[in-house]
Amino acid sequence: MFTRQIEPAFYDTDALGHINNTRLPAWFEWARNDLFRLFTPDLDPRKWTLIMARMEVEYHAELFYGEDVELRTWLSRLGNSSFTVTQEAWQKGRPGARGNTVMVYYDHAAKRATPLPPEIRHELEKHLQEDTESRA
């Protein structure tokens, strides 16, 4: 599991005084950089081999400005050419949001999914965890 801390910025809040729901997908994408580096170590978009096929976010509790948020990232499924990244945002010891993103190993020139290379699959397996409802 990868973990990252983010300090919410004032602009992350909305009129209701909590972190706006539109910020979580952006935070989750930022936290996926640890996985992205397994495919493209320098994060050069000209070498990119992934596409996003699906993204969903469930909101469980409000997150607030003024307290760090811990983003937890792991793989909950590993297929032939795709994998599911599960992420959670925690603040003050409780989960605030949970997201799932399906990523596909993709040949942009051929416009098709391709099997994950064995060396990348091996690295991804290190982050594969049985999915539970929440990582306490």
C-alpha positions in Angstrom: 0.0 0.0 0.0 1.2 3.5 -0.8 0.4 6.4 1.5 0.6 10.1 1.0 -0.3 13.1 3.1 -1.9 16.1 1.7 -2.5 19.4 3.4 -5.8 20.7 2.1 -5.6 24.2 0.7 -8.2 26.9 1.5 -9.4 26.7 -2.2 -10.2 23.0 -1.7 -13.2 24.0 0.5 -16.6 25.0 -0.6 -19.4 27.2 0.7 -20.4 24.5 3.2 -17.0 24.7 4.8 -15.8 21.2 3.9 -13.5 19.8 1.2 -15.4 20.0 -2.1 -16.3 16.7 -3.6 -14.5 17.6 -6.9 -11.2 17.7 -5.1 -11.1 14.0 -4.2 -10.7 12.7 -7.8 -7.8 15.1 -8.3 -6.2 14.1 -5.0 -6.6 10.4 -5.8 -5.0 11.0 -9.2 -2.0 12.7 -7.6 -1.7 9.8 -5.1 -1.6 7.3 -8.0 1.7 8.8 -9.1 3.4 6.1 -7.0 1.8 3.4 -9.2 2.3 5.5 -12.4 6.1 5.5 -11.7 6.2 1.7 -12.0 5.2 2.2 -15.7 6.8 5.5 -16.4 9.5 6.3 -13.8 10.0 9.9 -15.0 6.2 10.5 -15.5 6.9 11.7 -19.1 3.5 11.7 -20.8 5.1 11.0 -24.2 6.0 7.5 -22.8 2.6 6.9 -21.2 1.2 3.4 -21.4 -2.0 3.7 -19.3 -5.5 4.8 -19.8 -8.3 5.2 -17.4 -11.4 3.1 -18.1 -13.5 3.8 -15.1 -13.5 6.0 -11.9 -15.9 6.1 -9.0 -15.8 7.9 -5.7 -18.0 7.2 -2.6 -18.2 9.9 0.0 -18.5 8.6 3.6 -17.8 11.6 5.8 -16.9 15.3 5.4 -13.2 16.2 5.2 -12.1 19.6 6.4 -9.6 22.4 5.9 -6.9 22.7 8.6 -6.2 19.0 9.1 -4.0 16.8 6.9 -5.6 14.0 4.9 -3.9 10.6 4.4 -4.4 9.1 1.0 -4.1 5.3 0.9 -3.6 3.5 -2.4 -3.5 -0.2 -3.3 -4.5 -2.6 -6.0 -7.7 -4.6 -5.4 -7.7 -6.5 -8.7 -5.0 -7.4 -11.2 -6.1 -8.7 -14.6 -4.3 -9.5 -17.8 -4.2 -5.9 -19.2 -6.1 -4.0 -16.5 -6.1 -3.4 -12.8 -8.2 -1.7 -10.2 -6.7 0.9 -7.9 -8.6 1.4 -4.7 -8.0 4.5 -2.7 -9.2 6.0 0.6 -8.9 9.5 2.1 -8.6 9.5 5.9 -8.7 12.4 8.3 -8.5 12.2 12.1 -8.5 8.4 12.0 -11.7 8.0 10.0 -12.3 7.4 6.3 -13.9 10.3 4.4 -13.9 8.9 0.9 -13.2 5.8 -1.1 -12.4 5.5 -4.8 -11.9 2.8 -7.4 -10.2 3.4 -10.7 -9.8 0.9 -13.5 -6.5 1.4 -15.4 -5.6 -0.3 -18.6 -2.2 -1.0 -20.0 -2.6 0.5 -23.5 -0.7 0.7 -26.8 -1.6 4.2 -28.0 -0.2 3.6 -31.5 -2.3 0.4 -32.0 -5.3 1.8 -30.0 -5.7 -1.4 -28.0 -5.1 -2.9 -24.6 -2.1 -5.1 -24.3 -1.0 -7.6 -21.6 0.9 -6.3 -18.7 4.7 -7.0 -19.0 5.9 -9.7 -16.5 8.3 -7.3 -14.8 5.5 -4.7 -14.2 3.0 -7.4 -13.2 5.5 -8.5 -10.6 5.8 -5.0 -9.1 2.0 -4.5 -9.1 1.5 -7.8 -7.3 3.4 -6.3 -4.3 0.6 -3.8 -3.9 -2.3 -6.2 -4.5 -4.5 -6.6 -1.3 -7.7 -8.3 -0.8 -10.3 -5.6 -0.9 -12.0 -4.8 2.4 -14.6 -2.1 3.0 -12.2 0.1 4.9 -8.5 0.0 5.9 -8.6 0.8 9.6 
